[in-house]
Amino acid sequence: MDPFLDLLAGQYVILSQVKMYIYSYFFCLSNAIVSACEFLLVT
């Protein structure tokens, strides 16, 4: 396999993992904000 393509594939895998990590982080963050707002509205 071409080393350049190998490098490109490795970069793509790393980028997609980072993207998934960021997405899950923001998802948890928005969930926390929503539940905090609900908590404040209820009390």
N, CA, C and O atoms as a Tripos MOL2 file, in Angstrom:
@<TRIPOS>MOLECULE
protein
  172   171    43     0     0
PROTEIN
NO_CHARGES

@<TRIPOS>ATOM
      1 N           0.8460   -1.2050    0.0000 N.3       1 MET1
      2 CA          0.0000    0.0000    0.0000 C.3       1 MET1
      3 C           0.8800    1.2530    0.0000 C.2       1 MET1
      4 O           1.9650    1.2720    0.5810 O.2       1 MET1
      5 N           0.3960    2.2700   -0.6490 N.am      2 ASP2
      6 CA          1.1200    3.5320   -0.7340 C.3       2 ASP2
      7 C           1.2440    4.1560    0.6580 C.2       2 ASP2
      8 O           0.2390    4.2880    1.3580 O.2       2 ASP2
      9 N           2.4590    4.5440    1.0750 N.am      3 PRO3
     10 CA          2.6250    5.1580    2.4070 C.3       3 PRO3
     11 C           1.7730    6.4170    2.5810 C.2       3 PRO3
     12 O           1.2660    6.6950    3.6680 O.2       3 PRO3
     13 N           1.6240    7.1710    1.4860 N.am      4 PHE4
     14 CA          0.8280    8.4020    1.5590 C.3       4 PHE4
     15 C          -0.6340    8.0800    1.8570 C.2       4 PHE4
     16 O          -1.2670    8.7330    2.6860 O.2       4 PHE4
     17 N          -1.1650    7.0570    1.1640 N.am      5 LEU5
     18 CA         -2.5530    6.6520    1.4000 C.3       5 LEU5
     19 C          -2.7150    6.1070    2.8110 C.2       5 LEU5
     20 O          -3.7350    6.3250    3.4650 O.2       5 LEU5
     21 N          -1.6820    5.3870    3.2730 N.am      6 ASP6
     22 CA         -1.6970    4.8370    4.6270 C.3       6 ASP6
     23 C          -1.7810    5.9700    5.6460 C.2       6 ASP6
     24 O          -2.5630    5.9130    6.5940 O.2       6 ASP6
     25 N          -0.9650    6.9940    5.4350 N.am      7 LEU7
     26 CA         -0.9530    8.1570    6.3180 C.3       7 LEU7
     27 C          -2.3070    8.8570    6.2990 C.2       7 LEU7
     28 O          -2.8330    9.2580    7.3370 O.2       7 LEU7
     29 N          -2.8600    8.9960    5.0900 N.am      8 LEU8
     30 CA         -4.1570    9.6430    4.9220 C.3       8 LEU8
     31 C          -5.2500    8.8760    5.6650 C.2       8 LEU8
     32 O          -6.0990    9.4710    6.3280 O.2       8 LEU8
     33 N          -5.2160    7.5450    5.5440 N.am      9 ALA9
     34 CA         -6.2090    6.7140    6.2290 C.3       9 ALA9
     35 C          -6.0680    6.8510    7.7370 C.2       9 ALA9
     36 O          -7.0660    6.9300    8.4520 O.2       9 ALA9
     37 N          -4.8270    6.8800    8.2230 N.am     10 GLY10
     38 CA         -4.5870    7.0470    9.6560 C.3      10 GLY10
     39 C          -5.1150    8.3810   10.1530 C.2      10 GLY10
     40 O          -5.7390    8.4590   11.2110 O.2      10 GLY10
     41 N          -4.8620    9.4270    9.3850 N.am     11 GLN11
     42 CA         -5.3570   10.7650    9.7420 C.3      11 GLN11
     43 C          -6.8810   10.7860    9.7650 C.2      11 GLN11
     44 O          -7.4890   11.4090   10.6350 O.2      11 GLN11
     45 N          -7.4950   10.0970    8.7960 N.am     12 TYR12
     46 CA         -8.9550   10.0690    8.7120 C.3      12 TYR12
     47 C          -9.5460    9.3860    9.9380 C.2      12 TYR12
     48 O         -10.5360    9.8530   10.5000 O.2      12 TYR12
     49 N          -8.9290    8.2680   10.3520 N.am     13 VAL13
     50 CA         -9.4040    7.5370   11.5330 C.3      13 VAL13
     51 C          -9.2920    8.4090   12.7750 C.2      13 VAL13
     52 O         -10.2210    8.4780   13.5790 O.2      13 VAL13
     53 N          -8.1450    9.0780   12.9300 N.am     14 ILE14
     54 CA         -7.9310    9.9510   14.0910 C.3      14 ILE14
     55 C          -8.9540   11.0830   14.0960 C.2      14 ILE14
     56 O          -9.5330   11.3990   15.1350 O.2      14 ILE14
     57 N          -9.1760   11.6960   12.9240 N.am     15 LEU15
     58 CA        -10.1230   12.8030   12.8320 C.3      15 LEU15
     59 C         -11.5390   12.3630   13.1720 C.2      15 LEU15
     60 O         -12.2660   13.0810   13.8590 O.2      15 LEU15
     61 N         -11.9380   11.1820   12.6920 N.am     16 SER16
     62 CA        -13.2990   10.7220   12.9680 C.3      16 SER16
     63 C         -13.4600   10.3880   14.4480 C.2      16 SER16
     64 O         -14.5320   10.5970   15.0160 O.2      16 SER16
     65 N         -12.3990    9.8670   15.0810 N.am     17 GLN17
     66 CA        -12.4640    9.5810   16.5120 C.3      17 GLN17
     67 C         -12.5790   10.8750   17.3070 C.2      17 GLN17
     68 O         -13.3580   10.9630   18.2560 O.2      17 GLN17
     69 N         -11.7990   11.8770   16.9150 N.am     18 VAL18
     70 CA        -11.8550   13.1790   17.5840 C.3      18 VAL18
     71 C         -13.2380   13.7980   17.4190 C.2      18 VAL18
     72 O         -13.7880   14.3720   18.3580 O.2      18 VAL18
     73 N         -13.7970   13.6740   16.2030 N.am     19 LYS19
     74 CA        -15.1260   14.2300   15.9320 C.3      19 LYS19
     75 C         -16.1820   13.5570   16.8100 C.2      19 LYS19
     76 O         -17.0510   14.2230   17.3720 O.2      19 LYS19
     77 N         -16.0960   12.2290   16.9210 N.am     20 MET20
     78 CA        -17.0450   11.4990   17.7620 C.3      20 MET20
     79 C         -16.9140   11.9340   19.2190 C.2      20 MET20
     80 O         -17.9130   12.0860   19.9220 O.2      20 MET20
     81 N         -15.6620   12.1330   19.6680 N.am     21 TYR21
     82 CA        -15.4190   12.5600   21.0450 C.3      21 TYR21
     83 C         -16.0360   13.9360   21.2950 C.2      21 TYR21
     84 O         -16.6830   14.1540   22.3190 O.2      21 TYR21
     85 N         -15.8340   14.8560   20.3610 N.am     22 ILE22
     86 CA        -16.3780   16.2130   20.4920 C.3      22 ILE22
     87 C         -17.9050   16.1850   20.4690 C.2      22 ILE22
     88 O         -18.5550   16.8760   21.2520 O.2      22 ILE22
     89 N         -18.4820   15.3690   19.5520 N.am     23 TYR23
     90 CA        -19.9380   15.2670   19.4740 C.3      23 TYR23
     91 C         -20.5220   14.7450   20.7770 C.2      23 TYR23
     92 O         -21.5040   15.2900   21.2800 O.2      23 TYR23
     93 N         -19.9180   13.6820   21.3310 N.am     24 SER24
     94 CA        -20.4570   13.1100   22.5670 C.3      24 SER24
     95 C         -20.2840   14.0960   23.7220 C.2      24 SER24
     96 O         -21.1360   14.1660   24.6080 O.2      24 SER24
     97 N         -19.1770   14.8650   23.7180 N.am     25 TYR25
     98 CA        -18.9550   15.8670   24.7610 C.3      25 TYR25
     99 C         -20.0440   16.9430   24.7170 C.2      25 TYR25
    100 O         -20.6260   17.2860   25.7450 O.2      25 TYR25
    101 N         -20.3120   17.4680   23.5240 N.am     26 PHE26
    102 CA        -21.3370   18.4970   23.3940 C.3      26 PHE26
    103 C         -22.7250   17.9510   23.6920 C.2      26 PHE26
    104 O         -23.5770   18.6560   24.2340 O.2      26 PHE26
    105 N         -22.9500   16.6730   23.3300 N.am     27 PHE27
    106 CA        -24.2380   16.0420   23.6170 C.3      27 PHE27
    107 C         -24.4590   15.9610   25.1240 C.2      27 PHE27
    108 O         -25.5390   16.2880   25.6160 O.2      27 PHE27
    109 N         -23.4340   15.5250   25.8550 N.am     28 CYS28
    110 CA        -23.5270   15.4430   27.3170 C.3      28 CYS28
    111 C         -23.6980   16.8380   27.9110 C.2      28 CYS28
    112 O         -24.4660   17.0290   28.8540 O.2      28 CYS28
    113 N         -22.9830   17.8050   27.3570 N.am     29 LEU29
    114 CA        -23.0550   19.1800   27.8470 C.3      29 LEU29
    115 C         -24.4640   19.7400   27.6770 C.2      29 LEU29
    116 O         -25.0050   20.3460   28.6020 O.2      29 LEU29
    117 N         -25.0590   19.5430   26.5070 N.am     30 SER30
    118 CA        -26.4050   20.0670   26.2620 C.3      30 SER30
    119 C         -27.4220   19.3460   27.1390 C.2      30 SER30
    120 O         -28.3770   19.9610   27.6130 O.2      30 SER30
    121 N         -27.2270   18.0450   27.3600 N.am     31 ASN31
    122 CA        -28.1160   17.3040   28.2530 C.3      31 ASN31
    123 C         -28.0260   17.8600   29.6690 C.2      31 ASN31
    124 O         -29.0450   18.0120   30.3430 O.2      31 ASN31
    125 N         -26.8160   18.1620   30.1210 N.am     32 ALA32
    126 CA        -26.6170   18.7050   31.4630 C.3      32 ALA32
    127 C         -27.2870   20.0710   31.5880 C.2      32 ALA32
    128 O         -27.9080   20.3670   32.6080 O.2      32 ALA32
    129 N         -27.1630   20.9000   30.5580 N.am     33 ILE33
    130 CA        -27.7770   22.2320   30.5740 C.3      33 ILE33
    131 C         -29.2980   22.1110   30.6160 C.2      33 ILE33
    132 O         -29.9600   22.8280   31.3680 O.2      33 ILE33
    133 N         -29.8500   21.2090   29.8120 N.am     34 VAL34
    134 CA        -31.3020   21.0180   29.7730 C.3      34 VAL34
    135 C         -31.8140   20.5390   31.1230 C.2      34 VAL34
    136 O         -32.8190   21.0480   31.6200 O.2      34 VAL34
    137 N         -31.1330   19.5660   31.7210 N.am     35 SER35
    138 CA        -31.6030   19.0630   33.0110 C.3      35 SER35
    139 C         -31.4320   20.1160   34.1070 C.2      35 SER35
    140 O         -32.2410   20.1750   35.0340 O.2      35 SER35
    141 N         -30.3970   20.9430   34.0140 N.am     36 ALA36
    142 CA        -30.2210   22.0180   34.9900 C.3      36 ALA36
    143 C         -31.3520   23.0360   34.8600 C.2      36 ALA36
    144 O         -31.8770   23.5100   35.8670 O.2      36 ALA36
    145 N         -31.7270   23.3730   33.6310 N.am     37 CYS37
    146 CA        -32.8350   24.3050   33.4050 C.3      37 CYS37
    147 C         -34.1430   23.7160   33.9270 C.2      37 CYS37
    148 O         -34.9330   24.4180   34.5570 O.2      37 CYS37
    149 N         -34.3720   22.4380   33.6690 N.am     38 GLU38
    150 CA        -35.5850   21.7940   34.1660 C.3      38 GLU38
    151 C         -35.6040   21.8150   35.6870 C.2      38 GLU38
    152 O         -36.6410   22.0640   36.3020 O.2      38 GLU38
    153 N         -34.4480   21.5530   36.2880 N.am     39 PHE39
    154 CA        -34.3420   21.5560   37.7480 C.3      39 PHE39
    155 C         -34.6660   22.9410   38.3020 C.2      39 PHE39
    156 O         -35.3740   23.0650   39.3010 O.2      39 PHE39
    157 N         -34.1430   23.9840   37.6480 N.am     40 LEU40
    158 CA        -34.3940   25.3510   38.1010 C.3      40 LEU40
    159 C         -35.8610   25.7310   37.9050 C.2      40 LEU40
    160 O         -36.4330   26.4500   38.7240 O.2      40 LEU40
    161 N         -36.4690   25.2490   36.8210 N.am     41 LEU41
    162 CA        -37.8670   25.5770   36.5620 C.3      41 LEU41
    163 C         -38.7920   24.8630   37.5440 C.2      41 LEU41
    164 O         -39.8110   25.4120   37.9630 O.2      41 LEU41
    165 N         -38.4260   23.6290   37.9070 N.am     42 VAL42
    166 CA        -39.2800   22.8510   38.8120 C.3      42 VAL42
    167 C         -39.2280   23.4320   40.2140 C.2      42 VAL42
    168 O         -40.2620   23.5520   40.8720 O.2      42 VAL42
    169 N         -38.0190   23.7990   40.6870 N.am     43 THR43
    170 CA        -37.8860   24.2820   42.0610 C.3      43 THR43
    171 C         -38.2780   25.7430   42.1880 C.2      43 THR43
    172 O         -38.2220   26.3040   43.2820 O.2      43 THR43
@<TRIPOS>BOND
     1     1     2 1
     2     2     3 1
     3     3     4 2
     4     3     5 am
     5     5     6 1
     6     6     7 1
     7     7     8 2
     8     7     9 am
     9     9    10 1
    10    10    11 1
    11    11    12 2
    12    11    13 am
    13    13    14 1
    14    14    15 1
    15    15    16 2
    16    15    17 am
    17    17    18 1
    18    18    19 1
    19    19    20 2
    20    19    21 am
    21    21    22 1
    22    22    23 1
    23    23    24 2
    24    23    25 am
    25    25    26 1
    26    26    27 1
    27    27    28 2
    28    27    29 am
    29    29    30 1
    30    30    31 1
    31    31    32 2
    32    31    33 am
    33    33    34 1
    34    34    35 1
    35    35    36 2
    36    35    37 am
    37    37    38 1
    38    38    39 1
    39    39    40 2
    40    39    41 am
    41    41    42 1
    42    42    43 1
    43    43    44 2
    44    43    45 am
    45    45    46 1
    46    46    47 1
    47    47    48 2
    48    47    49 am
    49    49    50 1
    50    50    51 1
    51    51    52 2
    52    51    53 am
    53    53    54 1
    54    54    55 1
    55    55    56 2
    56    55    57 am
    57    57    58 1
    58    58    59 1
    59    59    60 2
    60    59    61 am
    61    61    62 1
    62    62    63 1
    63    63    64 2
    64    63    65 am
    65    65    66 1
    66    66    67 1
    67    67    68 2
    68    67    69 am
    69    69    70 1
    70    70    71 1
    71    71    72 2
    72    71    73 am
    73    73    74 1
    74    74    75 1
    75    75    76 2
    76    75    77 am
    77    77    78 1
    78    78    79 1
    79    79    80 2
    80    79    81 am
    81    81    82 1
    82    82    83 1
    83    83    84 2
    84    83    85 am
    85    85    86 1
    86    86    87 1
    87    87    88 2
    88    87    89 am
    89    89    90 1
    90    90    91 1
    91    91    92 2
    92    91    93 am
    93    93    94 1
    94    94    95 1
    95    95    96 2
    96    95    97 am
    97    97    98 1
    98    98    99 1
    99    99   100 2
   100    99   101 am
   101   101   102 1
   102   102   103 1
   103   103   104 2
   104   103   105 am
   105   105   106 1
   106   106   107 1
   107   107   108 2
   108   107   109 am
   109   109   110 1
   110   110   111 1
   111   111   112 2
   112   111   113 am
   113   113   114 1
   114   114   115 1
   115   115   116 2
   116   115   117 am
   117   117   118 1
   118   118   119 1
   119   119   120 2
   120   119   121 am
   121   121   122 1
   122   122   123 1
   123   123   124 2
   124   123   125 am
   125   125   126 1
   126   126   127 1
   127   127   128 2
   128   127   129 am
   129   129   130 1
   130   130   131 1
   131   131   132 2
   132   131   133 am
   133   133   134 1
   134   134   135 1
   135   135   136 2
   136   135   137 am
   137   137   138 1
   138   138   139 1
   139   139   140 2
   140   139   141 am
   141   141   142 1
   142   142   143 1
   143   143   144 2
   144   143   145 am
   145   145   146 1
   146   146   147 1
   147   147   148 2
   148   147   149 am
   149   149   150 1
   150   150   151 1
   151   151   152 2
   152   151   153 am
   153   153   154 1
   154   154   155 1
   155   155   156 2
   156   155   157 am
   157   157   158 1
   158   158   159 1
   159   159   160 2
   160   159   161 am
   161   161   162 1
   162   162   163 1
   163   163   164 2
   164   163   165 am
   165   165   166 1
   166   166   167 1
   167   167   168 2
   168   167   169 am
   169   169   170 1
   170   170   171 1
   171   171   172 2
@<TRIPOS>SUBSTRUCTURE
     1 MET1         2 RESIDUE 1 A MET
     2 ASP2         6 RESIDUE 1 A ASP
     3 PRO3        10 RESIDUE 1 A PRO
     4 PHE4        14 RESIDUE 1 A PHE
     5 LEU5        18 RESIDUE 1 A LEU
     6 ASP6        22 RESIDUE 1 A ASP
     7 LEU7        26 RESIDUE 1 A LEU
     8 LEU8        30 RESIDUE 1 A LEU
     9 ALA9        34 RESIDUE 1 A ALA
    10 GLY10       38 RESIDUE 1 A GLY
    11 GLN11       42 RESIDUE 1 A GLN
    12 TYR12       46 RESIDUE 1 A TYR
    13 VAL13       50 RESIDUE 1 A VAL
    14 ILE14       54 RESIDUE 1 A ILE
    15 LEU15       58 RESIDUE 1 A LEU
    16 SER16       62 RESIDUE 1 A SER
    17 GLN17       66 RESIDUE 1 A GLN
    18 VAL18       70 RESIDUE 1 A VAL
    19 LYS19       74 RESIDUE 1 A LYS
    20 MET20       78 RESIDUE 1 A MET
    21 TYR21       82 RESIDUE 1 A TYR
    22 ILE22       86 RESIDUE 1 A ILE
    23 TYR23       90 RESIDUE 1 A TYR
    24 SER24       94 RESIDUE 1 A SER
    25 TYR25       98 RESIDUE 1 A TYR
    26 PHE26      102 RESIDUE 1 A PHE
    27 PHE27      106 RESIDUE 1 A PHE
    28 CYS28      110 RESIDUE 1 A CYS
    29 LEU29      114 RESIDUE 1 A LEU
    30 SER30      118 RESIDUE 1 A SER
    31 ASN31      122 RESIDUE 1 A ASN
    32 ALA32      126 RESIDUE 1 A ALA
    33 ILE33      130 RESIDUE 1 A ILE
    34 VAL34      134 RESIDUE 1 A VAL
    35 SER35      138 RESIDUE 1 A SER
    36 ALA36      142 RESIDUE 1 A ALA
    37 CYS37      146 RESIDUE 1 A CYS
    38 GLU38      150 RESIDUE 1 A GLU
    39 PHE39      154 RESIDUE 1 A PHE
    40 LEU40      158 RESIDUE 1 A LEU
    41 LEU41      162 RESIDUE 1 A LEU
    42 VAL42      166 RESIDUE 1 A VAL
    43 THR43      170 RESIDUE 1 A THR
